[in-house]
């Protein structure tokens, strides 16, 4: 019973993250990077129970191993973090912080690819997100 509750909770979190990302992107279109950043800061803590600074400091090399082993995160948690990193990249891009933007796109890509490779189900949405991030990384070079 607990597992089902936890699974439902995580699925609801993934749905919420979509709305959150849309809100952040809407603010970025209005050049409101400050409010977008604040919403993102709160999202790290609300959804993953840690401050944004913790996740930002994780190295790309140990991203998945640290989170899966040390924090008992699931693949769904990693997918949520990938979405948050994507939003982070978009905010940094809007601030013209292109080096940081690329770093967050790369972290997001690592997580999305990990989730995709370890999933038993095919997801067209996940494939499209990976393709989008790869094109953003390519154009940022």
TASUL-V595094 format. One record per residue. RES is the residue in one small letter. SS is DSSP state (H for helix, E for strand, C for the rest). PHI is phi in whole degrees, -180 to 180 (none if undefined). D_LAST is the distance of its C-alpha to the last C-alpha in whole Angstrom. Layout:
res = (RES	RES)
ss = (SS	SS)
phi = (PHI	PHI)
d_last = (D_LAST	D_LAST)
This chain:
res = (x	x	x	x	x	x	x	x	x	x	x	x	x	x	x	x	x	x	x	x	x	x	x	x	x	x	x	x	x	x	x	x	x	x	x	x	x	x	x	x	x	x	x	x	x	x	x	x	x	x	x	x	x	x	x	x	x	x	x	x	x	x	x	x	x	x	x	x	x	x	x	x	x	x	x	x	x	x	x	x	x	x	x	x	x	x	x	x	x	x	x	x	x	x	x	x	x	x	x	x	x	x	x	x	x	x	x	x	x	x	x	x	x	x	x	x	x	x	x	x	x	x	x	x	x	x	x	x	x	x	x	x	x	x	x	x	x	x	x	x	x)
ss = (C	H	H	H	H	H	H	H	H	H	H	H	H	H	H	H	H	H	H	H	H	H	H	H	H	H	H	H	H	C	C	C	H	H	H	H	H	H	H	H	H	H	H	H	H	H	H	H	C	C	C	H	H	H	H	H	H	C	C	H	H	H	H	H	H	H	H	H	H	H	C	C	C	C	H	H	H	H	H	H	H	H	H	H	H	H	H	H	H	H	H	H	H	H	C	C	C	H	H	H	H	H	H	H	H	H	H	H	H	H	H	H	H	H	H	H	H	C	C	C	C	C	C	H	H	H	H	H	H	H	H	H	H	H	H	H	H	H	H	C	C)
phi = (none	-61	-61	-63	-63	-63	-64	-61	-61	-67	-63	-66	-63	-65	-64	-64	-65	-61	-65	-63	-63	-61	-64	-63	-64	-63	-66	-67	-63	-93	60	-101	-70	-65	-68	-61	-64	-66	-62	-66	-55	-64	-64	-54	-71	-65	-91	-120	63	-143	-68	-57	-60	-62	-69	-64	-83	-67	-76	-61	-65	-114	-55	-74	-64	-62	-71	-72	-80	-87	-120	58	-76	-97	-64	-68	-61	-65	-66	-62	-63	-61	-65	-65	-64	-62	-63	-60	-62	-64	-65	-63	-63	-64	-85	63	-98	-67	-64	-65	-57	-62	-61	-73	-60	-65	-64	-61	-62	-57	-69	-62	-66	-62	-61	-63	-67	-103	-96	-90	-111	-84	-129	-63	-63	-64	-60	-65	-65	-62	-63	-61	-66	-60	-69	-66	-66	-61	-76	-86	-73)
d_last = (48	46	43	43	43	40	39	39	38	35	35	36	33	30	32	32	28	27	29	28	24	26	27	24	22	25	25	22	23	26	23	25	23	26	28	25	24	28	28	25	27	30	29	28	31	33	31	31	33	31	29	26	25	27	24	21	22	22	20	18	20	23	22	25	27	28	28	30	33	33	33	35	32	32	29	30	29	26	25	26	24	21	22	22	18	17	19	18	14	15	18	15	13	16	17	14	13	9	9	12	11	8	11	14	12	12	16	17	16	18	20	20	20	23	25	25	26	29	30	33	32	30	28	26	25	23	22	21	19	17	16	15	13	11	10	9	7	6	6	4	0)
